Amino acid sequence: MKKSLLALAALGAFAGVAHAQSSVTLYGIIDEGFNYTSNVQTAAGAGRTGNHLYNLSSGVMQGSRWGLRGAEDLGGGLKAVFVLESGFDVNSGKSGQGGSLFGRQAYVGLSSQFGTVTLGRQYDSVVDFVGPLEAGDQWGGYIAAHPDDLDNFNNANRVNNAIKYTSANYAGLTFGGMYSLGGVAGATGRNQIWSLGAGYNNGPLVLGAGYLNVRDPNQSFWGNTPSGLANPNNNIGRTTVTGVQGNPVISGFASASSYQVGGAGGAYTFGAATVGLTYSFIQFGNLGAANVTAPAYKGTATFNNGEINFKYQLTPALVLGAAYDYTRLADFNGHGGAHYNQGALGADYFLSKRTDVYLIGVYQHASGTDSTGQSAVASINGLTPSNSNNQTTVRVGIRHKF
């Protein structure tokens, strides 16, 4: 009898150790709020008064999501890790990211003292190392991101079929890279995506830099979700560029065979205040190469984007923010290019560690000729473009983390 009890006790102890070495965590964010947007381009309809739009929307400060994160200790400092993360719309219950079940992230890999290697749908290095330094990733949400998120700092697009390496932390220094296989037989370079990046975070100083190179972006990058692949002729704007414009800042360049982003940023904290800067260079190469519904351009189109942002921790529960962003489209195909000036203000009040309420206001002014060859209109990221060169949006929201 004593031997049986000892055996059971030993078995229970072993089970407890095994359980402690493995973990799976369910987590999520629910972000919902009320919006006002001026000068909406589409015709009047439900919820609209003149050219203004009043509506509820989900996932502005942070995308609404649920996910599973797990790790298993394999011994010798080696761990198996995985993440499955699904975005959704609170108002309709639909899946986000074009209807993908785990459209935000889906990967599995191994982690050790030398870093982590993961395989699946993941973020590129620009998102990892530079994105957190822009206002949109901090207190401004996607409406405070750069126009139509043309540099992907706000993570509008993920990467499928990716092999990714992330280093360990060496006294604040981290680095990494990602390569996505195109998956086209006999054409290794087609649809491929790769990126590199590095960051430094130690004390009051944070720095980041990254580079992203995408081949056949209309298919491999903007069209890599179920709804995107359903319309392969013009994924970049999710609509043709005739009639109502879709992402007019960049949609006219859907015929490019390459898309490149180089970005860098930094932030410095002194007391309760943080000042940050970001810069990005964006290039759409070999225009006219892809057979899509877009203007008949040739050559290359380039953008430069610069942002300065400010954050102040007024109280332990209240954060205030301000940002200014300037985007310039250089002259292309004889057009004069375009200019976008954008300002944002925000306030975020934490009711608890997991629940906060926030207020965000964004104003954008456009001038010149946009990517579609038309007079540039304001196009705040994630919203319907303006019917003029000005647009304002105000958001009042609540966010809960679990």
N, C-alpha and C positions, 0 to 999 in steps of 0.2 A: 504494500500500500504506500509506504514511504517512497519507494523507487518511482511509483507511478506519479505521485505528487511532485517529486523532484523533476521528473521528465516533463510534466505539464508546465511547471514553473520555468524550466529552461526554454521550452518551446515558446512560451509567452514572452519571455525576455528577448529571444531571438526575433520574434515577430515585431516587437516594439522597436528594436534596433533597425530592422529592415524598413519599417514604416518611416522612421526618422530620417533615413537616407534618401527617401523619395518624397516628392511633393507635387501636388497639382493645385493651382490657385484659380478660382473663378473671380473675374474682376470686370469692371465696366464703368461707363460714364453715360449719364443721361443729361443732355443739354437742350433746353427748350426756351423759346422766347417770342416776343412780339417785335415786329419790324415796321418801320416806315421808310419808304424809298421814293425819291422824287424822279420826275421826268422819265418814267418807264416807257420803253420804246414800243411795246405791243399795244394792240387796240384795247379800249376800255372793256372791262368784264367784271366778273364777281370779285368783290372786295376792293374795287378800284374807284377812285373819284378823280375824273379827269385823267391826268398823266401820273397820278400818284398811286402807290400801292401800299396797302396795309395788310399784313399777313402774319401768320405764325410760321416759324421755321425751326428746324432741328439742327443741332451740331454746329453752331457758329463759333463760339469760343473754343470748343474742342469737339471733334466729331463724336456723335453718340455711338456707343459701341458696347459689345460684350466680348469677353475672350477667356481663353484657358491658357495658363502658362505653367509649364512643368519642368522638373529637373530630377534626374536620377544619378546618385553617386555611384560611379563605376569602380572606385578605388584608385589609389595612386594619384589623386588630384584630378582625375578625369571625370567629367559629367556629361550625360546626355541631356539635351535641352530641347524644348519645343515651344512654339506659340501658335495658337489659332485664334484669330481676332476678326470679328464680323462687325461691320458698320451697319447702321439702320436709321430710318427716319421715324422719329417719335410720332409724328402726326398721322402717318399712313401705315406704319409697321413694315414698310418695304425694306429690303436689303439695300445698302448703299453700294458705292463703287460699281455702278452699272449692273447691279443685280448679282454680284459675286457673293457666294455663301461666306467665304472668309476673305473678303476683298481687301481688308486693311493689311493683314499679315497672315502668312501661313508658311511656317518653316520648321525644320528639325536639324539638329546638328550636335557637335561635340565641343566642349569647353574645357580648357586646362589653364595652367599658369602662364602659358605662352599666348593665349588668346582664344577666340571662338571662331569656328567654321560652321556655317549654316547653309542649308539648301532650301529653296522655295520662293515664294512671293515676298519681296522684301523692299526696304528703303534703299535709295542710292546714297552715296557718300556726301553729296551736297546737302541732302536732307539731314543726314546725321550730324555733320560737323558745322555747317553754316546756318541752316534753317533755324535752330533755336535762338539765334542772335537777332532775328527780325522781330518787329513788334507784333506781327500776326501770330507768331508762335508763343508769345508771352502773355500779353493782356488784351490784344486787339482782335483775335479770332481771324477767320479767313477773310472777312470783309476789309481788314486792315492790311492784308497781304499785298504784294505788288500787283499791278494791273493784270488781271487774268492769270495770276501766278505764273508769269512767263518764264521765270527762272526755276520754278518748282521748289523754291525755298519753303513754301507752305505745304508741300507734300501732296499736291493735287493728284499726282500720278505715281503709282508703284511700279515695280519691275517684276515680271514673271520669269520663271526658269533661271533664278539667280543663284550663283555660288558666291558667298560673301565671307570675308575675313575681317574680324575686329580684334585689335591687339588688346593686351592687358594694359593696365594703367601704370605708366612709368613716371612717378612723381608729378602727375598732372598731365603728362603727354600721352595721347592715344592716337592711333592711326588705323587705316583700314582701306579695303578695296572690294569691288564687286564686279563680277562678270556674268552676263546673261547670254546663254546660248541662243542663237537665232532659230535653230531647229529646222533649217531648210537644207535638204539633201543636195550635195554638190555645190553649195554656196555658203561657206562657213561664215563669211562676214555679213550676210544679209540678216537684217533684224537684230543684230547683236547690240548689246548695250554694255558699257563698262564705265566705272567711275573709281576715283581715288580721293582720299581726304585725310586730314589730320586736324587735331585740336589740342589746345592747352588750356587747362582749368586749374588754377592754383592761387588761392587767396583772392584778392579783389580783381584779378585779371583773367579774362576769358578770351581766347583767340580760336579762330576756325578757318579752314580753307578747304575747297573741294573742286573737283572737275568731273563733269558728266559728258559722255559721248554716246549718242544714240544714232543707229542706222535705221533707215526707213521708219521714222518716228510716227508717221500717221497710222501705221499698222502695229509696230512693236511697243509703242509707248502710250499714245493717246487712244489707241484702239484695242487695248489688251484686257477689256472686260466684256462680259456677255453682250451688253447693249452696244458697246463700241464695235465689236466684231460683226454685229448684225448690219452695220452700215459702213463697210470698208472703204467706200468711195470718199468719205469726208468725215473721219473720226475727230479731227482736231476741234471742230466747232460743234459737233453733234447735230449740225444742220447745214444746209447749203448756205453760201455767202450771198446768195440773191435773196431779196425780201428781207425778213428780219435777220439781222446779223447774229451770228453765234461767235462769241469771243473775238470781236473785230480787231482787237489789239494784235492777234497773231494768226487768225483763221485764214487769212489770205495766203499764208505761207505753207499751207497743207501739202503742197507739191514738192517740198524739200526732201532730198534724199538723206540729209543729216541734220542733227540738232545737237548743238554743243553749248554747255554752260560752264563758265569758270566763275567761282565766287569766293569771297573772303569777308571776314567780319571780325569785330572785336567789341568787348564791353569792359568797362571799368567801374567798380563800385567804391564809392567813398561815403561812409556813414550810411544814411538811409537812401541815398540816391545812386542810380546806375545810368550811365550814358553809354550808348552803343552806336556802332556804325556798321553798315554792310555795303558791299559793292558786288555787282554781277555783270558779266559780259555774256551776251546770248547771241548765237549765230545760227541762222537757217541756211544751209548750204545746198548748192546745186538745185536751185528752184526750177520747177518744170519737169523734174525727173519722174515724179509719181503721177499716175493717171487718176487725178481726182478733180472734183468740181471746185476749181479755184482760178483766180486770175492767171493769165498766161505770162508769168514772170520768168526771167532768166537770171542767173548769177546768184548773188548772196545777199541776204538781209541781216543786219546786225542791230542789236539793242545795247544800250548801256543803262544801268539802273543803280541809283545810290540812295541810301536811306540813313537818316539820323533819328535815333529814338531815345526817349528819356523815361525812366521809371522811378517813382518815389514811394517808399513805404511810410505813409503818413502815420499810421498806427499799426500795431501787430495784425489788425484785421482788415485794414484798408490800404489798397494799392492804387496809385494814380499813374496814368501814362499819357505820353504825347509822342507823336512821330510825324516826320515829313519825308515823303518819298518822291523822287524825280526819275522819270523814265524817258529815254530818248530813242526813237527809231531813226537811224541814219538814212540819208537819201538812198532810194532804191528804184531801179528801172526808170529813172527820170522823174520820180515823184520826190517831193520835198521832205518826206519823212514826217514824223509826228512827235509831239511832246505831251507828257502826262504829268501833271502836278497833283499830289495827293497829300492831304493832312488827316490825322486821326487823333482822337482823344478818347480816353477810357478811364473807368473807375470800377474796381472789383472789391466787393466787401464780403468777407468770409463770416458766415453765420456759425460755422463749425469747421473742423478740419476737412470734412467731406462735402460740405454744402456752401455755395456762395451765390450771390446775386451780383449782376454787373450791368454797366451801361457803356455802350460804345457808339461813337459818332464818327463818320467818315465823309469827307468831301473830296471830289476829284474834278479837275478841269483838264480838258483835252484840246489840242490845237494841231493844225497841219493835216496831213493825209495819212490815213491808217493803212493797215495791211491789205485791205480790200480795194484800195485805190479811191476811197471816198473820203469826204471830210471827216476827220477823227471825231468820234463821240466818246463821252466818258463811259467807262466800263469797269465799275468796281467789281473786284473778284467775287465770283460765285453768284452774282446778281444778273438780272436781265439788263442789257446795255441801255444807256440813256437815249432819248430822242433828240438830244442836244449835246453840246460840249461840256455840260455841267451835270453833276449828279451828287445827291446827298442821301445818306442812309443813317438811320438811328436804330439801335437795337437795345432792348431791355430784356435780360435773360436770367435764367437760373440754371445752375449746374450742380449735379449730385454725383459723387463718385462712390463706387462700392467695390 
